[in-house]
Amino acid sequence: MYRIGIDLGGTNLKIGLIDPDYRIVDQSVCETHVQAGADGVIEKIVLQVRDIISKNNLSPKEILGVGLGCPGVINSKTGTVLYSNNFNWHDLPIRSILSQKLNLPLVVTNDAKCAALGELMAGSAIGCKNIVLLTLGTGVGSGIVVNGKLLDGSGCGGVAGHNTIVQNGRQCTCGRKGCLEAYASATALISETKKQLHMHPESLIADLCGRDPEKIDGRIAFEAAKRGDSYGQQIVDDYIEALANGVSNLVNLFRPEKILLSGGICNEGDTLLTPLNKKVKEYCFANIYLCPPPVEIARLKNTAGIIGAASLINL
């Protein structure tokens, strides 16, 4: 029996046919076309799912069910997208709609939670029972697994990106201030790099982006720091400091076996991990007596979402 995993993103729709050992048998990637609205996106999902079943000469009876990872605030118990900024969806009962159209059982949860499950089943966290995964992108997503079970609480729990790390700090997109997301997302890193460019046009940042703020991405500050630029180094230090505070809070709460990071910033490798692990060890409670878990780069990258989504079935 097979499962189907869906990773629904604002840019791409990824669908995978997953075997009982959580290996990808087949997958498809296409543009999501958010502008088509909920009806258009749902119809595209239906067509892609039917296509991957047909292409592999399977019948619906050979599919255990469909798992869907979606960005936003998801009520997994009701299968409702309460709010998704990427799609501008509100109170969309996506589980019931898709389940009826596909005539298959369907489970839906947040996309970062699916990524955590993917790493647990087939990636960096195989054999673990307790992990935390943080996705460092436009925002800071999170998936927390406790005793082998995805943490959801009474609904929509485990949202690490909106833990407050600075009282009355930077404005967050959620409307609150001082959230981890406002400091540790790629968006925040880019914003701080642009500020330094404006304040210090003599910095190496200016040369690396051709003096065009719109060409600044998450790599610029790290590259400037590697080349000895003090302003780039300050941005990187502040970024890692904020991330370390967020991670150490999660360690103190859950004591996972691993903290996993994913997202483009993770391409910095040891430049990110070495100082981050040093700070996490320093900031964790009882660090003299208890060794904190390692912070590592998640292994599966772009396939974690579909594998994790598929694992929602009968989990």
C-alpha positions in Angstrom: 0.0 0.0 0.0 1.2 3.5 -0.8 0.7 7.0 0.6 0.6 10.3 -1.2 2.3 13.3 0.3 1.6 16.9 -0.8 3.8 19.9 0.0 1.7 22.9 -0.9 3.9 26.1 -1.2 3.2 29.6 -2.3 5.4 29.0 -5.4 5.4 25.3 -6.1 3.1 22.3 -5.5 5.1 19.1 -4.8 3.4 15.7 -4.8 5.0 12.4 -4.0 4.0 8.7 -4.2 5.5 7.2 -1.1 6.1 3.4 -0.4 5.7 1.7 2.9 9.4 2.4 3.8 8.9 6.1 3.2 10.9 6.1 0.0 9.7 8.3 -2.9 8.6 6.2 -5.8 7.5 9.1 -8.0 7.0 12.8 -7.6 5.9 15.8 -9.5 6.6 19.5 -9.1 4.5 22.3 -10.7 3.7 25.9 -10.1 1.0 26.5 -7.6 -0.7 29.5 -9.3 -1.9 31.2 -6.1 -3.7 33.7 -8.2 -6.2 31.0 -9.3 -7.8 31.2 -5.8 -8.7 28.3 -3.5 -10.9 26.6 -6.1 -8.1 26.7 -8.8 -5.4 25.5 -6.4 -7.6 22.6 -5.1 -8.5 21.6 -8.6 -4.8 21.5 -9.5 -4.0 19.3 -6.5 -6.8 16.9 -7.5 -5.5 16.6 -11.1 -1.9 16.1 -10.0 -2.9 13.4 -7.4 -5.0 11.5 -9.9 -2.2 11.8 -12.5 0.5 10.3 -10.2 -1.8 7.4 -9.3 -2.6 6.7 -12.9 0.9 7.1 -14.1 2.1 4.4 -11.7 -0.7 2.0 -12.8 -2.3 2.1 -9.4 -5.9 2.1 -8.3 -7.3 4.3 -5.5 -7.7 1.1 -3.5 -3.9 0.8 -3.3 -3.6 4.2 -1.7 -3.8 4.4 2.1 -4.5 8.1 2.1 -3.2 11.5 1.3 -1.3 13.8 3.6 -1.1 17.6 3.0 1.3 20.1 4.4 0.1 23.7 4.0 1.7 27.0 5.2 -0.3 28.9 7.7 -2.4 28.3 10.8 -3.9 24.9 10.4 -6.5 23.2 12.7 -5.4 19.6 12.1 -8.4 18.2 14.1 -11.0 19.8 11.8 -8.8 19.9 8.7 -9.3 23.6 8.3 -6.9 26.3 7.1 -7.7 29.0 9.6 -5.4 31.4 7.9 -2.7 31.2 5.3 -0.8 34.4 4.4 0.7 32.8 1.3 -2.8 32.2 -0.2 -4.9 34.7 1.7 -7.2 31.8 2.7 -9.5 32.1 5.7 -11.4 29.2 7.4 -11.1 26.9 4.4 -12.2 23.3 5.1 -9.6 21.9 2.8 -9.6 18.4 4.2 -13.3 17.8 3.6 -13.2 19.4 0.1 -10.1 17.4 -1.1 -11.2 14.1 0.6 -14.6 14.3 -1.2 -13.0 15.1 -4.6 -10.4 12.4 -4.3 -12.5 9.8 -2.5 -9.5 9.1 -0.2 -8.8 9.7 3.5 -6.9 13.0 3.9 -4.9 14.6 6.8 -3.7 18.1 6.8 -1.3 20.0 9.0 1.3 22.9 8.9 4.1 22.4 6.3 6.9 22.8 8.8 5.4 20.1 11.0 5.4 17.8 7.9 9.1 18.6 7.3 9.9 17.5 10.9 8.0 14.3 10.4 9.9 13.7 7.1 13.3 14.0 8.8 12.0 11.7 11.6 10.9 9.0 9.1 13.6 9.2 6.5 16.2 11.9 7.2 18.5 13.3 9.9 16.3 12.1 12.8 15.8 8.4 12.0 15.7 6.6 15.3 14.9 9.7 17.4 11.8 10.2 19.5 12.2 13.9 20.3 13.2 16.5 17.8 12.7 20.1 16.9 12.9 21.4 13.3 13.1 25.1 12.5 12.6 26.3 8.9 14.4 29.6 8.4 12.8 31.3 5.4 10.3 34.0 4.8 9.3 33.3 8.4 10.4 30.8 11.0 8.3 27.6 10.9 8.6 24.8 13.3 7.8 21.2 13.9 8.2 19.6 17.3 8.1 15.9 17.9 7.7 14.6 21.5 7.9 10.9 22.3 7.4 10.1 18.6 4.3 12.2 18.3 3.9 15.5 16.5 3.1 18.3 19.0 -0.1 20.0 18.3 -1.6 20.6 21.8 -5.3 21.5 21.7 -4.8 22.8 18.2 -2.1 24.8 16.4 0.5 24.2 19.1 4.3 24.1 18.7 4.7 27.5 17.0 8.3 28.3 17.9 8.7 31.2 15.5 6.3 33.4 17.6 8.0 32.9 20.9 9.0 36.3 22.3 12.8 36.6 22.6 13.0 40.4 23.0 10.5 42.2 25.1 9.0 45.1 23.1 11.4 44.2 20.3 11.1 44.3 16.5 7.6 44.3 15.0 6.6 40.9 13.7 4.3 40.2 10.8 1.9 38.5 13.3 1.2 41.8 14.9 3.2 41.2 18.1 6.7 42.4 18.9 9.9 40.6 19.6 9.1 37.2 18.1 11.9 34.9 17.1 10.7 35.2 13.5 11.4 38.9 13.5 15.1 38.2 14.2 15.9 34.7 12.8 14.0 34.5 9.5 15.8 35.1 6.2 13.5 38.1 5.8 14.9 39.6 9.0 18.5 38.9 8.0 17.9 40.6 4.6 16.2 43.6 6.3 19.1 44.1 8.7 21.6 43.9 5.8 19.7 46.6 3.9 19.8 48.8 7.0 23.5 48.4 7.4 24.0 49.2 3.7 22.0 52.4 4.2 23.9 53.4 7.3 27.3 52.4 6.1 27.6 52.6 2.3 31.3 52.2 2.6 30.9 48.6 3.8 31.7 45.6 1.7 28.0 44.9 1.6 27.7 47.7 -1.0 30.2 46.0 -3.3 28.6 42.6 -2.9 25.1 43.8 -3.9 26.3 46.3 -6.6 25.0 49.1 -4.3 21.5 47.8 -5.1 19.4 47.0 -1.9 17.0 44.9 -4.0 19.9 42.5 -4.8 20.5 41.7 -1.2 19.8 38.1 -0.1 20.6 36.0 3.0 24.1 35.3 1.8 25.4 38.8 1.5 26.0 39.5 5.2 27.7 36.1 5.7 30.0 36.7 2.7 30.9 40.2 3.9 31.8 38.7 7.3 33.9 36.0 5.7 35.9 38.7 3.9 36.5 40.6 7.1 33.9 43.3 6.9 33.0 44.5 10.4 29.4 45.5 9.5 28.7 42.2 7.9 30.2 40.4 10.9 27.9 42.4 13.3 24.8 41.4 11.3 25.9 37.7 11.4 26.7 37.9 15.1 23.3 39.5 15.9 21.5 36.9 13.8 23.2 34.0 15.4 22.7 35.5 18.9 18.9 35.7 18.3 18.7 32.2 16.9 20.7 30.8 19.8 18.3 32.4 22.2 15.3 30.9 20.4 16.9 27.5 20.2 18.1 27.4 23.8 14.5 28.2 24.9 13.3 25.2 23.0 16.0 23.0 24.4 15.0 24.1 28.0 11.3 23.3 27.2 11.7 20.0 25.4 15.2 18.6 25.7 15.1 17.0 22.2 17.7 14.7 20.9 18.4 17.0 18.0 17.6 20.5 16.8 17.3 20.6 13.0 17.5 23.6 10.8 16.4 24.0 7.2 16.3 26.8 4.7 18.7 28.6 2.4 20.6 30.1 5.3 21.7 26.6 6.2 24.0 26.6 3.1 26.4 28.6 5.3 27.2 25.3 7.0 29.8 25.5 9.8 29.9 29.3 9.6 26.4 29.2 11.0 26.5 26.0 13.1 29.8 26.3 15.0 29.1 29.7 16.8 25.4 28.7 17.1 26.2 25.4 18.9 28.7 27.2 21.2 26.1 29.8 22.2 23.3 27.2 22.7 25.5 25.2 25.0 26.3 28.4 27.0 22.6 29.5 27.2 21.0 26.2 28.1 19.8 25.5 31.6 22.0 23.1 33.6 24.6 23.1 30.9 27.3 22.0 33.4 25.4 18.8 34.1 23.4 18.2 30.8 25.0 18.3 27.4 22.6 20.2 25.1 21.5 18.5 21.9 23.4 19.2 18.7 22.0 21.8 16.2 22.3 20.2 12.8 21.3 20.9 9.2 18.3 18.9 8.1 19.2 16.3 5.5 16.2 15.9 3.2 15.8 19.5 2.2 13.1 19.7 -0.6 11.7 16.2 -0.1 11.1 16.4 3.7 7.6 18.0 3.2 6.1 15.3 1.0 7.6 12.4 3.0 6.4 14.0 6.2 2.9 14.7 4.8 2.6 11.1 3.6 3.5 9.9 7.1 0.5 11.7 8.6 -1.6 8.8 7.3 -2.2 6.3 10.1 0.5 8.0 12.2 
